[in-house]
Amino acid sequence: MSLDVDYSSGVATGTPKSASKLPLILSVAVTVVSIAIYLLFPHDGLTMAIIGYLLTPIGATLALALGQSLDVSGRRSVWYSPSKGLITALKILAVVGFIIGGLHMWDIATIVAAA
Amino acid sequence: MKKLSALLLAFALSLLTLSSLPAAVADDLFPAQLTAQGQRAVQQIGDCVNSRRDLQVYYLIDGSGSLKETDPQNLRAEVLATSLEQLAPKDESLKVSYAVGTFGSSFRPLKSKWTSITAGNATSEADWFRKTIPGLTGEGNTNWEAGLSGAINALASAKAADPGACQVVVWLTDGGIDVGKSKTNYSYEGESIGNICGTNPISGSGGGDAIIDQLRSAKINVIGVLLRNQAVMSALQSKDPNGYKGLNSAMSFMLPIVEGNGSVDGLAFDYSSSSFRCGSSNSAMAAGAELVASDTLQLGLQFARVVARSNNGAPASVYGDNPAHFMIDKGVAYFDALIASKNWKLVNPKGEVISSPTSGVKAALSAGAYLVRVPIRNGADQGEWSIQGISHTQADVFLYSGLQLKIAVKNIEAGKPVGISGQVVDKSGNPADLSIYKSSDIRLTTFNESSGVDGEVPLQLNPATGTFSGTFTPAKGMSKATFDVSLTLVTQSGTKLSPLTLQVEARVALPPEYPHIQGSGLELTTLTGVDGVAKGTLVLEGSNLNDGQVCLSNPVIKIDPTPSRINGFKWSKAGAGCINVPQGKTVSVDYEVSNKKQSTGLTTGAIPAVFKATVIGLEPIGQDISLTFDSKMLINETKRWAILIGLMLLGLAIPLGILYFFGWLNSRIMWGEGIQRVAVPVWIAADGSLSRRDGKLSDGIGAGAAKGEYDWSGQATERVRSFDDFWSDGSNSGTVSVKGRASRNPFGDPVVIATASAGTRVISSLGGFHNGGREGRIGVDVGQAWFVAIPESSILNSESGPYEATAVSYLRHDAAKGNGQATDRNAAMGTNSGLALIENIAADLRKPAVDSSKPPKPPKPGKKKNGKKATAVVMPAVANDPFSGGYGTNDYGSTSYEAGSVPQTPPNSTTSYSAESNPTPPSSGDNSNPFGGSY
């Protein structure tokens, strides 16, 4: 435990920082790609169904976890402004991801059960 | 005056010259009218629809972003919608269905399920276009290859389900090919054209099988619709001449793609020739037609013309201006008028107004042009019609006879003449009287699978009864006779109606000297599941006249509902080689096929065979034996549901695990990095209000802990899993152990628990009454945390409070806020409803002990973990700590208070304090309350 650092000056020279949009972008991207895979590709291919399953719900959940981590660690700085809306959006997307994932799960189950 | 006239004439001529120059260039590359090949395509569509009465239209629609500029009013949606309404059959004798796909950077099915259009649903289906197409501008670039490949797959599936249907692709685009890989280098586009056409315009090399040939060979006509917005092109030419040239060049390649051959501008691809051949084309293949429209009105008109021609409409001569005229003769059942004007009246020969935009026979409006279909009711409707308010160039009229051909063909044998007879019927199904026409001519044209048109056979027609007959001799070696019957009619005024055509396909039987197959082909049992086998027996029947032989080749699968599995069929039993078939005997040949890939639907194929008769002079005859079987997917439902449940559980468990793991990672407490701490001796009254015991004010900023009283403590850049706060106010001391953990709510913030040491209760910043007040919650950010530690003895010693306590508060130093940071904290603490928990704590302490042998377990300092390892964070004694030498702690042991500044006993109802030395805790809300809500 050292008090060598002059925190009074260090903290005062920061700049305001808002919550990172990266997790939201990732979450939207994986959700859109997952929907696209479901709509664009034939439903008899296991590979695309598994990719869709990995994107949603797992990819969307990872984006939520990343968002929560960045938010929690961001709060160490007095310059950080947390965004409740962003975390709520990530949570909604994670739930939506699970629903979309259900479509891929059905395809995987059908393909494997038919093989 | 002469000078003025000459000037005007010169000006008009110069304008004409200027406008005609680019138009002349454009006419070759972008023909405004249907080319001969385009007319052939339209004729083929009409012939096919008339013969088969079953049409599948696949709309392949450009969804690129450029449509926002080329069609800002989304008129293409109306054009396509109206085309669908026009295609709707007027009676049940014709079946029309459609599906839709879009392309941009890639292909995407928009409406993959084939939907039948009927008179009843045409409007609602057309409305789908009106609603959907305007939003279709986000598909990226203009990847023709992806679009055409997608259409081929969609049409192949439809063909498998309905093998007899005529198929047409309506391919609408507004720009040149652009695969989106480079804005200046067209090599990628050249490669893509190579894939479509089999020839790369840049390298000249072949790209293997041409994609477009798959459409042509499958008899799928392509109507390519190029929306070439002149205003946009002109603007581009001024703004970016090179970009204009490149786009113009790329656009020009649509013509050869659609029609097989055509003029191109090879600039973008360094292609020197002025024309380009794309894929193969012969008379046995389907033809294509390109429509080029400079604006959406033109597009609507062009499209309506093609639809009318495809429906066998014959263009009538329109003459005169305002009114424009046209003739309706006997033998015309109805006509379509396409009028490019807002105000018009359609008047019959008797002078009656039959239709206008607002009255009479209903006219459909499409992209600025009206389309009206008028039935000819009686003789009053025959004669010269007029369209008031327009010139002859503003109207197209298409005439229909409403007649149909019916034909009977029986017992076709290869090499032997066969009688053909038929009947022309009117729209009610009654025999047609063809004598009302000026002339009527019927022909029969035979086709050969490999070379196309084979020959023409004369037929005899009786105009009065509408019957016809003739003799046709299928060539030896033919397995299937294909011929067209075509009836051409000319009305009394000389208008030539579109030929009525009927295409007939009939299996050709073998002559009696040859062995033949029993039935019409080999039909196998249903192929079910991956382990299933489709079985069947081909029975070869010997001739009654002589012995024979049948030489069988391996079966070939041609159409399957899942095209990707066509190469996966395994024939465990199949005829191979030549089999002797004795006279009058039968020979059975077993066939068994399986496939490890499942599907559902009809599979068709053929067994190439050569039939031989052991008679001198009779040549072997090659014929394909048709092969069909159904496939059915077999799914183990138990397995499917078990897998689904497993996947769902895994799909829940993995995300929950991820969230818990991250929650655990995030539960490391944010200690250090600017953290300041203050410990203040306070009174906490029974109602939860706080007041300082030392009577100090806060350095001129009001009552409460001033910012200057906070000291630096616990600085560290690493986050810790736990730490201990050894608090002391001189008279009381203890430990509050702070420990973080993941929340049990997967979406919740990490939980940080502050646990008081034995003999102390705690109220913390996030409140909660846990374990009798021995535990409280604070946030994961210590900078937001505070707690009030209350020795149990102080509660037990005072019946109704106030009680001695120590408030500990943490701040993350923000120099910008200055003293306000402490003031805000004081307010936050003073207004926190959790302080009222003191009542619960007091009640808990005073309740009769149930089991005093089991006191709450104190925390174990030294076994805490700091991220990866256990660490205890110890509050430092700071030399300049305003509390260290006063009522703070020093080395967490000895305490010293300045005499006279600290009350030794709490104020209560039985003890009185002097105003100078023993401040009485003020009531909540009082300005003197250091943690009151007045801030």
Interface residues (C-beta under 8 A of the other chain):
Chain A: M1 S2 L3 V5 Y7 S8 S9 G10 V11 A12 L39 L40 D44 Y53 P57 I58 T61 L62 L64 A65 L66 Q68 S69 V72 S73 R75 R76 S77 V78 K91 A94 F98 G101 G102 M105 W106 I108 A109 T110 V112 A113 A114 A115
Chain B: S106 F107 R108 P109 G529 V530 T562 S564 K597 Q598 M633 L634 I635 N636 E637 K639 R640 W641 I643 L644 L647 M648 G651 L652 I654 P655 I658 L659 F661 F662 G663 L665 N666 M670 E673 G674 W712 S713 G714 Q715 A716 F747 D749 P750 V780 D781 G783 R812 H813 D814 A815 A816 V873 V874 P876 V878
